[in-house]
Amino acid sequence: MRRNFTLPELEHKLDEFKGGTLVQISRQDYERLFGLNDAALGRVRNFARSHRCTASFADTTVLFRKHVAAAGPQIEPLGE
């Protein structure tokens, strides 16, 4: 993504992608969008979950990976 994008732009990008797609943002953009305090990690995890993604952290980047939708019907566990 380009530098200095907005949170709504990131949301739109994540919503339009298909399962397994990666979006990489810089650590600087992560800090600008989600902050540096103790609650930042919780904010990014909730953000990722709400867009059906998983966030992974590296030294200089944060990766959002879109969840892959399950193929076929869901299997329900048997009751006891």
Secondary structure, 3 states (H helix, E strand, C coil): CCCCCCHHHHHHHHHHCCCCCEEEEEHHHHHHHHCCCCCHHHHHHHHHHHCCEEEEECCCEEEEEECCCCCCCCCCCCCC
